Amino acid sequence: MNNKNNNVVRATLRTATQVIAILAVILVTLIACGKKDDKESVSNKDLIGTWVYESATIDGKNSIDIVFDTVKISKRLLGDCYKKNKIIFTDKEIVIYKYSLNQKTNQCEEEWGAVSYVLSGNTLVVKGKGGAGSLNISIVGNKLMLKGIFNSQGIEDLKPLDGKRVVETYRKL
């Protein structure tokens, strides 16, 4: 019985880690919002630099407070690894760094990937190995907000989040 409980806990922790990992690479898993902000257009030069993760919401609710498979995604399950997530914009490319908690070693593990991008007004169009998509983007002061609709790209555990509005906020270093 204890082994069965351990397997359930491992599966739940794996699912929670997958959710945060997917949110971190939201740039390649979102499709267009279809709604533009009335704010001034973002320029390429405003994007260039390193942006560190601050927060994410799903349908207006803090992503770490979301209950997924009857378990709250919380700091206890994820550690502080997701707080290290960052994105680096160059003039043509975005390098995405995501950190997730290795449940066996209890250590943060880094993964990264690069996508190309084109900026048009307040729309950021990205293309990478996982496909293409677009996001609504805004910059206010040193805050970058990426807005879109979640797409699980066929990952079964994440399908309940499909179609939900996602907003990620980053701070420029």
N, C-alpha and C positions, 0 to 999 in steps of 0.2 A: 504494500500500500504506500509506503514511504517513497519508493522508487517512482510510482505513478504520480504522486504529488510533485516530486522533483521534476519529472518530465513536463508536467503542466506549467510549473513555474518557469522552467527554461523556455518553453514555447511562448508563454506570455511575455517574458522579457525580450525574447527575440523579436516578437511582433512589435513591441513598444519601440525597440531600437530601430526597426525598419521604418516606422512612421517618422521618427525624427530624422533618420538618414534621408528619406524621400523629401522631407520638407527642406532639408539643407540643399538639395539639388533641384529645387523647385524650378529653377531656370529652364530646365529641359523637360519638365514634366507637366507644364501648364499649357493651356490653350488660351486664346485671347479672351479678355473680359468683354469686349465689344462695347465698352463704355469709356469715353475719354474724359479726363479731368479738364476743367476749364483753366487750369493753371498754365503758366508759361511753359513752353517746351523745354525739355532737358537737352543740354548740349553735350557732345562727346567729351569735351575738355572737363566738364563738371564730374563726369563719371570716373575718369582715369585716377587710379590710386587703389588703396587697400581699404576695404569696408569690413568691419567686424559685426558679427551677429548681435542683435539686441533682443529681438522678440519675434514671435510669430503668432498669428491668430487664425483660427478656422471658424468661419461664420461668426466672427466677432468675439470668440472665446479663446482665451490664452491656450496655445497648443499643448502646454504641459498639464493643463487641467482637463483635457479631453479624456473621457472614459472610452477605452477601446478594448473590446473583448472582455468586458466587465472589470477591467483593471484600469485605474487612473494612471495615465502617463505622468509620472512625477519625478522629482529630483532623486527620490530613493531608488527608482528603477533605472534612471538614465545617468546618474552621477552628474557631474558638471561638464561632461565632455562636449555637449552640444554648444556650450557657451564659447568654445574655441572656434566655431565655424566662421569662415571668412570667405570673401570673394575679392579677387583682384582684377580690376579692369585695366587693360592696355587700350591702345587705339582701335584694335580690331578683335580682341580676344578677351574672354573672361576665364580666369582660373578659379575653380571652386574647390575649397578645402572643407571637408566634412569630417567630424570626429564622432566616433561612437564608442560606447562602453563594451569592452570585451568581457562577457559574463564569466568566463573561466579565470582570467587573470585580474579582473577588476581594474584594468588599465584602459586609458583612452587610446584608440587606434585612429590613425589618420588615413583618409583616402582623398584623392584629388583627381580632378579631370578638367579638361579645357573645352570650351565651346567658342565658336565664332559668333559675332553679333553685328547687327546693324541697328542704328537708332533713327527713328523717324518721329519727330515731335515727342509725344509722351509714350510711344510704343517701342519696346525693346524686343527685337526679333532675334532669337538665338537658334543656332543649328549645331548639333553635335552628333556623336555616335548613336545616342538614344533617340534621335529624331529632331524635329524642329518645333518651335512654339513661340508664342509672344506673350508679353506682359505689359501691363500698364505700369509706368514708372514715374516717380516724382522725387524731387530733392528739395528739402526745406532745411536751410542752414547746412549742418553736417549730417543730416539724416536722409537716408535713401529708403524709399518704400517701394516694394515690388508687389503688385496686386495681380491676381489671376484666379483661375478656376482649377481646382485639383483634378488631376488625371492619374489614376493608378497605373496606367500603361499595362494593364492585364495582371498586375500583381494581386493575387486573390485576397491576401490578408488586408490589403489597403483599399479594396473596392468600396467599402462603406463610406469612404471619404470622397469618392468621385462626385464632381459637381458642386462641391462646397467652395465658398469664396475663401481664398487664402491671402493673407497680407504678411509679408516679412519686412522687418525693419532692421537696417544696418546703420552703423555710425562710422564716419570716415576717420581714419587715423591721420 
